[in-house]
Amino acid sequence: MMIEVAARLWSMGLTTWRGEELSRGRRGEDQSMNQQLLYQSMNNFAILQDQSMHQKLIPWPTR
């Protein structure tokens, strides 16, 4: 699933790689920005996974 997230980011052009014509400083900015986006999306996925786990763990109320 993490690979899917990374692949989706790659296809959206949110990868750390940029053309060589960009200056080193600019590429550094892009890289940190993209890393933040990647961590954010991974974090969101982890939170979603966590929530679904908790939903399974909560016992269904019996009448």
N, C-alpha and C positions, 0 to 999 in steps of 0.2 A: 504493500500500500504506500509506503514511503517512496518507493521507486516510482509509483504512479504520480505522486505529488511532484516529485523532482522532474519527471518527464513532462508533466503538464506545464510546470514553470519554464522548462526548456523550450517547449513549443510556443509559449507566450512571449518568449524572448527575454525572460527575466533571469537569464543565466549570468554568471560572473564574467564570462568571456565577452570581450568587445574587440572590434577591429584594431589592428596595430596602429592605425592612423591617430587614434586617441592618445592624448598625452598620459604619462604615467599617473599624474595626480588625479586626473579625471577618472581613469580606470579604477584607481583606489577607491574613489567615492562610490562609483557604480558598484564595486565589489561589496563594500560594506552595506550599501543600500539593499542589494540583492540578497545578501546574507540575512539581513533583518527580515526581508520578505519571506525567505525560505524558512527561517526559524519561526516566524509568526504563523505561517501556514501549517508547519509541523506541530506547533503548539496548539493551534485550533483543532487539528486532527486528534491530538492526544487528549484534549479536553472532551471532545465529542466521544471518543472511545471510552474515556473515564465515565462520562454520564451514562452511556449505554450499559456499562458494567454495573453501575449503581442501580439502574432500573431493574436489572436482572436479580440483584441481590436483595432488593426490597421485597419482603413477602407480601403476597396478594392478600388484602383484607378479607377475612372470612365472615360471613353473616351468621 
